[in-house]
Amino acid sequence: MVEDPSLLSSIIKEPVYFQIAFYIISPLVTLLAVSVAYLAIYRQAKPNVIVHYETSDNVGSVIDLIICNYGGGTARDVTFSEAIPIGCWGIGVADKIDVSKFLDIKIPVLAPGKSLRYQAGQYGGLLSQLNENLPVTASYLYRTPLRRKKKGSDLSILDINYMAGMHSGNSPAYDLADAMKGRNNTIFLKTNDQLAKVNKNLDRIAVVLEDQTKPDS
């Protein structure tokens, strides 16, 4: 420890000490900056595969299963820790459920922002299989910014209790498709019936006119 004030003052004024300090501190600062930058790039390159249920955009009372990569990197060979319940129908009471049809697949590639949607069923059917919740782990392979192959995993908790009492309805596109196919009683169905009747009458008129224009034999 330097106790002489004059000696300490001379050390501070000596440029060589500042050079030594610069050579020691500068690499440390550079290393810290590089580490922070790599960590930021690494986080952007890591996938984040999440599994969850949500109400269907098209059909009221139907619940879809969504598998989405919310991360910034591509996930490959995605597998799940257990079969995920789908095809579970029944609104109030569950219908007969075939567990052999639960989703048990391997996804070769799931790009960033890409999502897969499956018809999972209805509230009563799914609730009978999930109880309170169902933890599912998605495991996959991905490449780091240095192109090294690495394993990753994300945990999802499947739960539909929050959907109880939610309002749901068919989308306009679905209702329009139903109407055009005659599956519900709307103005489109009535219009189709009227057009069919008009077409039949026109056919009859055409036959009559054709008979009247034929030359007598």
N, C-alpha and C positions, 0 to 999 in steps of 0.2 A: 504494500500500500504506500502511495506517494504522500508524504506528510509535508514536504517543503513546498510552499506556495510558489516560489520562484521556479522550482523544477517543474511543477505542474504547468505553469504558464509557458515555459519553454517547450514542453511536449506538445501543447495545443498549437503553438505557433509553428511547429516543425511540420512541413508538408508531407514528409515521408509517412508520418502516422496516419494522416488522412488518406493517403494512397493505399496503405495496408488495410484500413477500415473499408475503403471502397471496394478493394479486391475481395474482401470477405463477404461484405453485405450484398454487393451487386449480384453475385450468382444466386444467393439465397432468395433475393427478391424476384429474380428471373425464374427460378425454379418454382416459386410460389405462384407466379402469374401463369406459367405454363400448366401447372397442376390444376388451377382453377379453370382455365380454358378447356383442358382435356375433360375435366369433370362435367362441364356444361355440354360439351359435344357428346360425351358418353351418355348423358341423360337423354339427349335428343335422339340418339341412335338406338336406344333401348325400346323394345316393344312393351306394350301394356295391354294384355289380352284380358278383357273383362266379359263376364257372362251375366246376363240379367234378363228378367221378364219385363215386358211392357205391353200395354193394350194395343191391339191391332189398329193400324191407321185406316183400315177399310171396313172391317166387319165388327159391328157392335157385339159385345160379350166375349169375343175371342181374344185370347192372350198369346202373344208371340214370344219366342225365345230369341234373344239377340246375342250373337258372339261378335265382338268388335275389338279391333286393335286400335286403341286410343293413343298409342305411343308413336315415336318417330322412326322406329326401325321395323324391318320386315321380320315377322315371326315364321319359322319353318318347322314342319313336323309337329304341329300343335296337337297335344293329347290332353285328356282330362282325367282327373283322379277317379271319377266314377261316372256311370251312365246318367245322363241328364233327363229328367222327366219331360216327355212331350207326348202328344196324342192323348192327353188326359181330359176327357170331356165330361160335362155335367156342370150346371150352374149352381143349383142348391145342393144336390146330392150327386156324388160321383157315379158315373156310368162304369161299366166293366172296363178295367184297365189292363192292357197287355204290356207288362214291364219289359218284354223282349224287344219291344219297338222303341224303347228309350234311346236317346241319342248317344251312341258310343262310337265315335269316329276319330279319324286322324286327318287333320287338315294340312295338306302339303305346304301351302304358302298362304299367309295372311298379311297383306300389304298394309302400310300405315293408313289409317282412316277407313279401311275396308271392313264392312260388316256383313254377317250372314244372318238371315232371318228364317225361322222355322215356326210353323203353327204348333203351339204348345198345348192348346186346349182351352178350357174354361176354368173359372175361378174354383168351383167346387171340386172338380177333378184334380186340379193341380194342388189344391190345399190338402187333399187326402194323402198326397205323396210327400209334400214338403214339411208338413207339421208347422213348427215354428220357423225354421229356416234350414237350408241345406248348404254346407260349405263345399265348394268345388274349386280345385286347383288346376289351372291351365299351365302345362309345362311345354317348353318350346326351345328351339335353338335360334341363335341370332349371331351376328358378327359385330364386333366392337369397331370403333373408328380406326383401329390398327389392323382391321380385317381378321382378327382372331375369332375363331368359332367359340361360342360360349353358351352355356345352358342358362335358362331363365324360367321363372315361374311367377304367377300372379294368383292370389286368392280372391274368389268371389263368394258372396253369401247370397244364395237364391232365396228370395222372400217375396210373397205376394200379399201379405196381410194389409199393406198400405193401400191396396186396390179396393178393399171392401167399401162399398157405397159410392165408388167413383161413377160418374156419368159416362156412358158410352153410347155410341150410335154409329150407324153406317155412314160411310163417306158418300158425297154426292155422286162420285163416279160409280161406286158399287150399286147405289140405288138406281142410277140410270141404266146400268147393265142389266139389273134385275127387270126393270121395266121393259127394256127392249126385248128381253127373252121371255116376257110374259109370266114372270114368277110372282108378280104382285099386281094388284088391281089399281092401276094409275091411268092417267089420261093417255099415256102412250099405248097401253094395252087396248083401250077403247078406240083409239085412232087406228091401230092395226086392224081391229075387227071391222071398222067402217070401211077402211081401204080394201079389205078382202071382199066385202059385200059389193063395193063399187066395181071391183075387178070382175066379179062373177056376172054382174049386170052388163058390163061392157062386152064380155064374151058372148052373152046371149044376144045382144044387139048385133054384134058382128056376124053371128050365125044367121040371124034373120035377114040381114042385108045381103049376105052372100047368097041365100036361097032366092031372094027377090031378083037378084041380078043375073041368075042363071038363065040362059035361053031355053025356051020351051022345046022339048024334043018332038 
